[in-house]
């Protein structure tokens, strides 16, 4: 049930002014700006490359070196009447499933890292929801037992989730958190180096 080797970080804060535009900018453009703060150059796929296949949003390079593929996903959940945990987890698993297909279209042999950027439009939905999904359970305040999330963790994304090497969660307050998948360990060192992560 537990995704062994999962590492959760709060890796940095960016200038709050960079987030002040909020919903006025598209999530992909916002993510693109964040990637550039690392010195990366996010490059969109050409029309020819996207022909007959659904690609990730970016190929990311730096100093003429290809680094990783990157996809951006938005979390928008209708929470009328309060947050429903199943609705949130369904939204997250749907996005992981879709991202998996996009990464597979260009990186089926997994020769390069796959990085998934999340942007939530509700401040009550954060990276802990993603972390709990991978754990297969979550603690609910005021209740002594944990909610079982294995139907999500071990459902259609049971194997697909291992194809994504790093998750970055962008917050409106300027904070960036990350969740790195060290299960196969192929790209752990590279991603820790370029994003300045430290596994404790």
C-alpha positions, -999 to 999 in steps of 0.1 A, spaced: 0 0 0 29 24 7 49 37 -22 83 31 -8 109 57 -15 84 86 -18 100 119 -7 80 150 1 97 184 1 90 221 4 118 232 -19 116 270 -22 96 301 -23 94 324 -53 87 361 -53 51 366 -42 47 392 -70 51 364 -95 20 348 -81 -1 380 -78 -16 376 -113 -34 345 -100 -61 333 -124 -53 361 -149 -27 339 -165 -30 305 -179 -16 277 -158 8 266 -185 23 301 -188 26 304 -150 44 271 -149 66 282 -177 77 313 -158 84 292 -127 106 268 -147 125 297 -161 134 308 -125 155 276 -123 174 287 -155 155 262 -176 141 268 -211 107 252 -215 101 245 -252 67 237 -266 63 209 -291 59 219 -327 27 213 -346 45 186 -366 56 168 -334 21 170 -320 5 156 -351 -15 125 -344 -5 123 -307 -11 141 -275 23 153 -261 33 168 -227 34 206 -226 71 211 -227 105 197 -235 128 214 -209 164 222 -217 192 242 -202 225 253 -218 215 233 -249 211 201 -229 178 183 -228 167 177 -192 132 164 -189 96 163 -203 70 184 -184 32 184 -182 10 209 -164 -22 199 -148 -49 220 -131 -69 210 -101 -104 224 -103 -129 206 -81 -166 215 -77 -169 215 -39 -205 227 -34 -215 215 0 -180 209 11 -150 190 -1 -156 154 -10 -124 134 -7 -134 109 -34 -140 137 -58 -106 152 -52 -89 118 -55 -108 110 -87 -96 144 -101 -60 136 -92 -61 101 -106 -77 113 -138 -49 139 -143 -22 113 -136 -37 89 -161 -39 116 -187 -3 128 -180 9 92 -183 -5 89 -218 11 121 -228 45 111 -215 42 77 -231 36 94 -265 71 108 -265 90 88 -238 76 53 -240 110 38 -231 113 62 -202 148 73 -213 143 108 -197 126 121 -166 89 129 -166 79 159 -144 43 168 -136 34 203 -124 2 207 -104 -16 240 -100 -46 239 -76 -73 265 -78 -85 257 -43 -62 264 -13 -78 235 6 -64 211 -20 -26 207 -17 2 182 -23 -8 162 8 -38 150 -11 -14 136 -37 9 122 -11 -20 105 7 -32 90 -26 3 74 -31 3 61 5 -31 46 -1 -47 62 30 -53 96 46 -60 108 81 -92 128 86 -93 153 115 -115 142 144 -116 106 133 -94 79 148 -91 58 117 -76 65 83 -96 67 51 -87 39 27 -76 52 -7 -63 20 -21 -90 19 -47 -74 50 -62 -37 41 -55 -41 5 -68 -67 13 -95 -59 23 -131 -28 43 -120 -13 14 -101 16 11 -125 12 44 -143 21 65 -113 57 51 -113 62 66 -148 62 101 -133 95 109 -116 88 142 -100 57 161 -90 59 199 -84 29 216 -67 27 254 -72 9 274 -46 -6 309 -50 14 321 -19 47 315 -38 56 282 -23 66 252 -43 65 217 -29 76 185 -46 71 148 -44 98 127 -59 94 91 -69 125 71 -59 110 37 -65 131 29 -96 157 55 -87 167 60 -124 165 98 -123 165 106 -85 201 120 -85 196 140 -116 164 156 -105 177 163 -70 207 180 -86 189 202 -110 160 211 -86 184 214 -56 165 187 -36 181 169 -7 168 135 4 172 131 41 
